[in-house]
Amino acid sequence: MLALALKPIDLTFQEDGHVHLLRGLQVPGCTSISGLFQDDWWKFAWPVKLMYEKAMGIFREEGAFDITVQRADEVLKKCKNAWREKRDKSADTGTLAHGYIEDYIKSGIKIPTTVSDEIKNCFNEFIRWEAQHNPTWLGCEIQVGSERHNYAGILDALATIDGKTVLVDFKTSSGIKPEYNIQLAGLQMALEEMGCHVDQRAILHLPKIGEYEYRIITSDLKKDQEAFLAGLEFFHHKNLFMARNKKEKN
């Protein structure tokens, strides 16, 4: 991997709580800002569906649907958190897959044979993509920040592909979402403020089942950056409002 020289700034990251500190002060991350643009109507139906599936599974395991009210109450209380179990399992799989890919990029370490089939698929699809696109890696898991706009983020990878400097983001979620364009616009803006020019933004979707999708982002960078900065402004105002509201209640 080639060395990447960036302008040094007072920027640190705390794993506990996933906190970015710029000049000693906590600043929002790019994912938090792009998350404001999610089309999340589906989230209201998803927990209910998982709750139903969890309850039906438990009832079938116990072999009877003629149960006491007390047992039904116990089962349904447990099922209220089914969506959290699903979310956390997916997050753990994605985090581990990212970690193995980072280790491979930095030092060529392959995944152990004991990992889950989902992680194996993510990693093997990454290897297949790499063989087909032949990137020259410039950096991986790099924290970047903007002193001008007071935010930070961690980019998955930076590479030279077909003579262009490409900001590559690895996604292991169910698909490629529109708000990722805004997330990468924020990362690119911070990266360029630190002295590294970027030619392209790209998403490498590495599913837990199935084949990879590599998508060059073609949306208007300037408009994506304007949207990111608007989200950043809203984020700051929201935090100030919540702080004032909390103070008034106390």
Contacts in CASP RR format, 6 or more apart in sequence:
PFRMAT RR
TARGET T0000
AUTHOR 0000-0000-0000
METHOD contacts of the structure
MODEL  1
MLALALKPIDLTFQEDGHVHLLRGLQVPGCTSISGLFQDDWWKFAWPVKL
MYEKAMGIFREEGAFDITVQRADEVLKKCKNAWREKRDKSADTGTLAHGY
IEDYIKSGIKIPTTVSDEIKNCFNEFIRWEAQHNPTWLGCEIQVGSERHN
YAGILDALATIDGKTVLVDFKTSSGIKPEYNIQLAGLQMALEEMGCHVDQ
RAILHLPKIGEYEYRIITSDLKKDQEAFLAGLEFFHHKNLFMARNKKEKN
1 105 0 8 1.000
1 106 0 8 1.000
1 137 0 8 1.000
1 138 0 8 1.000
1 139 0 8 1.000
1 140 0 8 1.000
2 136 0 8 1.000
2 137 0 8 1.000
2 138 0 8 1.000
2 139 0 8 1.000
4 138 0 8 1.000
4 139 0 8 1.000
4 142 0 8 1.000
4 158 0 8 1.000
4 196 0 8 1.000
6 142 0 8 1.000
6 144 0 8 1.000
6 191 0 8 1.000
6 194 0 8 1.000
6 195 0 8 1.000
6 196 0 8 1.000
7 193 0 8 1.000
7 194 0 8 1.000
7 195 0 8 1.000
9 22 0 8 1.000
9 145 0 8 1.000
9 147 0 8 1.000
9 194 0 8 1.000
10 22 0 8 1.000
10 23 0 8 1.000
10 24 0 8 1.000
11 20 0 8 1.000
11 21 0 8 1.000
11 22 0 8 1.000
11 143 0 8 1.000
11 144 0 8 1.000
11 145 0 8 1.000
11 152 0 8 1.000
12 20 0 8 1.000
12 21 0 8 1.000
12 24 0 8 1.000
12 143 0 8 1.000
13 19 0 8 1.000
13 20 0 8 1.000
13 21 0 8 1.000
13 143 0 8 1.000
13 152 0 8 1.000
13 154 0 8 1.000
14 21 0 8 1.000
19 26 0 8 1.000
20 26 0 8 1.000
20 27 0 8 1.000
20 28 0 8 1.000
20 29 0 8 1.000
20 143 0 8 1.000
20 145 0 8 1.000
20 151 0 8 1.000
20 152 0 8 1.000
20 153 0 8 1.000
21 27 0 8 1.000
22 145 0 8 1.000
22 147 0 8 1.000
22 150 0 8 1.000
22 151 0 8 1.000
22 152 0 8 1.000
23 147 0 8 1.000
25 150 0 8 1.000
27 145 0 8 1.000
27 150 0 8 1.000
27 151 0 8 1.000
27 152 0 8 1.000
28 151 0 8 1.000
28 152 0 8 1.000
28 232 0 8 1.000
28 235 0 8 1.000
28 236 0 8 1.000
29 151 0 8 1.000
29 152 0 8 1.000
29 153 0 8 1.000
30 151 0 8 1.000
30 152 0 8 1.000
30 153 0 8 1.000
30 183 0 8 1.000
30 186 0 8 1.000
30 187 0 8 1.000
30 190 0 8 1.000
30 228 0 8 1.000
31 153 0 8 1.000
31 183 0 8 1.000
32 235 0 8 1.000
33 151 0 8 1.000
33 182 0 8 1.000
33 183 0 8 1.000
33 186 0 8 1.000
33 228 0 8 1.000
33 231 0 8 1.000
33 232 0 8 1.000
33 235 0 8 1.000
34 179 0 8 1.000
34 180 0 8 1.000
34 182 0 8 1.000
34 183 0 8 1.000
34 228 0 8 1.000
35 179 0 8 1.000
35 183 0 8 1.000
36 231 0 8 1.000
36 234 0 8 1.000
36 235 0 8 1.000
37 178 0 8 1.000
37 179 0 8 1.000
37 182 0 8 1.000
37 227 0 8 1.000
37 231 0 8 1.000
38 177 0 8 1.000
38 179 0 8 1.000
39 177 0 8 1.000
39 178 0 8 1.000
46 83 0 8 1.000
47 82 0 8 1.000
47 83 0 8 1.000
50 79 0 8 1.000
50 82 0 8 1.000
50 83 0 8 1.000
50 86 0 8 1.000
51 76 0 8 1.000
51 79 0 8 1.000
51 80 0 8 1.000
51 82 0 8 1.000
51 83 0 8 1.000
52 79 0 8 1.000
53 82 0 8 1.000
54 78 0 8 1.000
54 79 0 8 1.000
54 82 0 8 1.000
55 75 0 8 1.000
55 76 0 8 1.000
55 79 0 8 1.000
58 75 0 8 1.000
58 78 0 8 1.000
58 79 0 8 1.000
59 65 0 8 1.000
59 67 0 8 1.000
59 75 0 8 1.000
67 75 0 8 1.000
90 172 0 8 1.000
90 173 0 8 1.000
93 116 0 8 1.000
93 118 0 8 1.000
93 119 0 8 1.000
93 122 0 8 1.000
93 172 0 8 1.000
93 208 0 8 1.000
94 119 0 8 1.000
94 122 0 8 1.000
94 172 0 8 1.000
96 115 0 8 1.000
96 119 0 8 1.000
97 118 0 8 1.000
97 119 0 8 1.000
97 122 0 8 1.000
97 123 0 8 1.000
97 170 0 8 1.000
97 172 0 8 1.000
97 206 0 8 1.000
98 156 0 8 1.000
98 170 0 8 1.000
98 172 0 8 1.000
100 109 0 8 1.000
100 111 0 8 1.000
100 115 0 8 1.000
100 119 0 8 1.000
100 123 0 8 1.000
101 122 0 8 1.000
101 123 0 8 1.000
101 126 0 8 1.000
101 170 0 8 1.000
101 206 0 8 1.000
102 140 0 8 1.000
102 141 0 8 1.000
103 109 0 8 1.000
104 110 0 8 1.000
104 111 0 8 1.000
104 123 0 8 1.000
104 126 0 8 1.000
104 127 0 8 1.000
105 137 0 8 1.000
105 139 0 8 1.000
105 140 0 8 1.000
105 157 0 8 1.000
106 140 0 8 1.000
111 119 0 8 1.000
111 120 0 8 1.000
111 123 0 8 1.000
115 123 0 8 1.000
118 208 0 8 1.000
118 209 0 8 1.000
119 208 0 8 1.000
121 206 0 8 1.000
121 207 0 8 1.000
121 208 0 8 1.000
121 209 0 8 1.000
121 210 0 8 1.000
122 172 0 8 1.000
122 206 0 8 1.000
122 207 0 8 1.000
122 208 0 8 1.000
123 206 0 8 1.000
125 206 0 8 1.000
125 207 0 8 1.000
125 210 0 8 1.000
125 211 0 8 1.000
125 212 0 8 1.000
126 170 0 8 1.000
126 204 0 8 1.000
126 206 0 8 1.000
126 212 0 8 1.000
128 211 0 8 1.000
128 212 0 8 1.000
129 204 0 8 1.000
129 206 0 8 1.000
129 212 0 8 1.000
129 214 0 8 1.000
133 161 0 8 1.000
133 162 0 8 1.000
133 214 0 8 1.000
134 161 0 8 1.000
135 159 0 8 1.000
135 160 0 8 1.000
135 161 0 8 1.000
135 166 0 8 1.000
135 168 0 8 1.000
136 159 0 8 1.000
136 160 0 8 1.000
136 161 0 8 1.000
137 157 0 8 1.000
137 158 0 8 1.000
137 159 0 8 1.000
138 158 0 8 1.000
138 159 0 8 1.000
138 160 0 8 1.000
138 165 0 8 1.000
139 157 0 8 1.000
139 158 0 8 1.000
139 159 0 8 1.000
140 156 0 8 1.000
140 157 0 8 1.000
140 158 0 8 1.000
141 154 0 8 1.000
141 155 0 8 1.000
141 156 0 8 1.000
141 157 0 8 1.000
142 154 0 8 1.000
142 155 0 8 1.000
142 158 0 8 1.000
143 152 0 8 1.000
143 153 0 8 1.000
143 154 0 8 1.000
144 152 0 8 1.000
144 153 0 8 1.000
144 154 0 8 1.000
144 155 0 8 1.000
144 187 0 8 1.000
144 190 0 8 1.000
144 191 0 8 1.000
144 194 0 8 1.000
145 151 0 8 1.000
145 152 0 8 1.000
145 153 0 8 1.000
145 190 0 8 1.000
145 193 0 8 1.000
145 194 0 8 1.000
146 152 0 8 1.000
146 186 0 8 1.000
146 189 0 8 1.000
146 190 0 8 1.000
146 193 0 8 1.000
147 193 0 8 1.000
148 193 0 8 1.000
149 189 0 8 1.000
149 229 0 8 1.000
149 232 0 8 1.000
151 186 0 8 1.000
151 190 0 8 1.000
151 232 0 8 1.000
152 190 0 8 1.000
153 187 0 8 1.000
153 190 0 8 1.000
155 167 0 8 1.000
155 169 0 8 1.000
155 187 0 8 1.000
155 191 0 8 1.000
156 168 0 8 1.000
156 169 0 8 1.000
156 170 0 8 1.000
157 167 0 8 1.000
157 168 0 8 1.000
157 169 0 8 1.000
157 170 0 8 1.000
158 165 0 8 1.000
158 166 0 8 1.000
158 167 0 8 1.000
158 168 0 8 1.000
158 191 0 8 1.000
158 196 0 8 1.000
158 198 0 8 1.000
159 165 0 8 1.000
159 166 0 8 1.000
159 168 0 8 1.000
160 166 0 8 1.000
161 200 0 8 1.000
164 199 0 8 1.000
164 200 0 8 1.000
165 196 0 8 1.000
165 197 0 8 1.000
165 198 0 8 1.000
165 199 0 8 1.000
165 200 0 8 1.000
166 198 0 8 1.000
166 199 0 8 1.000
166 200 0 8 1.000
166 201 0 8 1.000
166 202 0 8 1.000
167 184 0 8 1.000
167 187 0 8 1.000
167 188 0 8 1.000
167 191 0 8 1.000
167 198 0 8 1.000
167 200 0 8 1.000
167 201 0 8 1.000
167 202 0 8 1.000
168 202 0 8 1.000
168 203 0 8 1.000
168 204 0 8 1.000
169 180 0 8 1.000
169 183 0 8 1.000
169 184 0 8 1.000
169 187 0 8 1.000
169 201 0 8 1.000
169 202 0 8 1.000
169 203 0 8 1.000
169 204 0 8 1.000
170 204 0 8 1.000
170 206 0 8 1.000
171 180 0 8 1.000
171 203 0 8 1.000
171 204 0 8 1.000
171 205 0 8 1.000
171 206 0 8 1.000
172 205 0 8 1.000
172 206 0 8 1.000
172 207 0 8 1.000
172 208 0 8 1.000
174 207 0 8 1.000
175 205 0 8 1.000
175 207 0 8 1.000
175 213 0 8 1.000
176 203 0 8 1.000
176 205 0 8 1.000
176 213 0 8 1.000
176 215 0 8 1.000
180 203 0 8 1.000
180 217 0 8 1.000
181 201 0 8 1.000
181 217 0 8 1.000
181 219 0 8 1.000
181 224 0 8 1.000
182 224 0 8 1.000
182 227 0 8 1.000
182 228 0 8 1.000
183 228 0 8 1.000
184 201 0 8 1.000
184 203 0 8 1.000
184 217 0 8 1.000
184 224 0 8 1.000
185 201 0 8 1.000
185 221 0 8 1.000
185 224 0 8 1.000
185 225 0 8 1.000
185 227 0 8 1.000
185 228 0 8 1.000
186 224 0 8 1.000
186 225 0 8 1.000
186 228 0 8 1.000
188 198 0 8 1.000
188 201 0 8 1.000
188 221 0 8 1.000
188 225 0 8 1.000
189 225 0 8 1.000
189 228 0 8 1.000
191 198 0 8 1.000
192 198 0 8 1.000
200 216 0 8 1.000
200 217 0 8 1.000
201 216 0 8 1.000
201 217 0 8 1.000
201 221 0 8 1.000
202 214 0 8 1.000
202 215 0 8 1.000
202 216 0 8 1.000
202 217 0 8 1.000
203 213 0 8 1.000
203 214 0 8 1.000
203 215 0 8 1.000
203 217 0 8 1.000
204 212 0 8 1.000
204 213 0 8 1.000
204 214 0 8 1.000
205 212 0 8 1.000
205 213 0 8 1.000
205 214 0 8 1.000
205 215 0 8 1.000
206 212 0 8 1.000
207 213 0 8 1.000
END
